[in-house]
Amino acid sequence: MSVTIKKIAKDLDLAVSTVSKALRDSHEISAETKARVFEHAAKLDYIPNPYASSLKKGRSGNIAVVLPEVADSFFSAAINGIDSVAHEKGYHTMVYLTHEDIQREQSIVREFRNGRVDGVLMSIVANNAKYEHLRELCASDVPLVFFDRVCEEIPTASVITNDFESGYIAAQHLIEKGCKYIVFLSMPGELAIIKHRQNGYQQALQDHGMQPCIIYCTDSEDENIAILDKLLTGENKPDGIIGSIEKITIPVYTVCHSRNIPIPSAIKIIAFSHLQIAALLNPPLTTIAQPAFEMGKAAATILFKTLAKKYDLKDEKIVIPSVLMMRASTHTD
């Protein structure tokens, strides 16, 4: 049976309010009484209930992080950045996974309106063309901050990378390496980050008088392998590939190795990725590396400023630049 403040108060013949204040190190309680309370609490192995305390203060002590998945190393690093801030503020980080399912996202978000969490950090599902649940959340006065995958229709703060510029840089890098036919591997849906990266790629090719080619992949690794196998064994083979997101990178390597297509002499590969094993792939993968930890930390910092009434959430974008990490998948020298 757990030890309560009432038990400590009864044992010491003190008022419950006195014990409660003593445990909070209140200046209203004498040092002698505090010492008695702390000593007896330690003897009984008393563990305070943070949830009860939070409810009295009108807050839950929790923040929610809503993600499409955690297998992606970007989101794992972002969670670490978020939790580093939350822990410092004395908050618990609760992670909710949507698995790229809009109905699950809607269900999760609508639960937050009952006070379960004090704020929400979110990266939306890929096929998100319905925003009413997000509008309802904002209308319920639960602070919402987007990071990475943002919903541009909702007027709230977001933390993103320079996706258009990064798409341009990725294409420019392959052009400088001599590529003449560069394919952009995209994903269906409404994700702004992919659209901006794709637009940057298209602008770079247009500036160099080259024709863009966009190939749409799926959430299935097997389907992506089939799509890429057809692309890389056809008559009009690309000599450069840009992967718009992390999950479609490994299938490119799988097909190249199975078909004995040498990287980078026959095809050069660059991907938007926070993949920690990028340097360990054969050959090591050139990446547009997103500062995932920093993005998570920045998003959480905005949220906690809002909770402390020191910041007014508005339609504001914080842009943290991505970095081109050149490795052997695009280097032939």
ABEGO torsion letter per residue (X at the ends): XBBBAAAAAAAAGBBAAAAAAAAAGBAABBAAAAAAAAAAAAAAGBBBBAAAAAAAAGBAGBBBBBBABAABAAAAAAAAAAAAAAAAAGBBBBBBBAGGBAAAAAAAAAAAAAGABABBBBBBBABBABAAAAAAAAAAGBBBBBBGBBBAABBBBBBBBBAAAAAAAAAAAAAAAGBABBBBBBBBEABAAAAAAAAAAAAAAAAAGBBBBBBBBBABAAAAAAAAAAAAABABBBABBBBABAAAAAAAAAAAAAAGBBOAAABBBBBBBABAAAAABOBBBBBBBBBAAAAAAAAAAAAAAAAAGABBBBBBBBBBBBBBBBBAAABAX
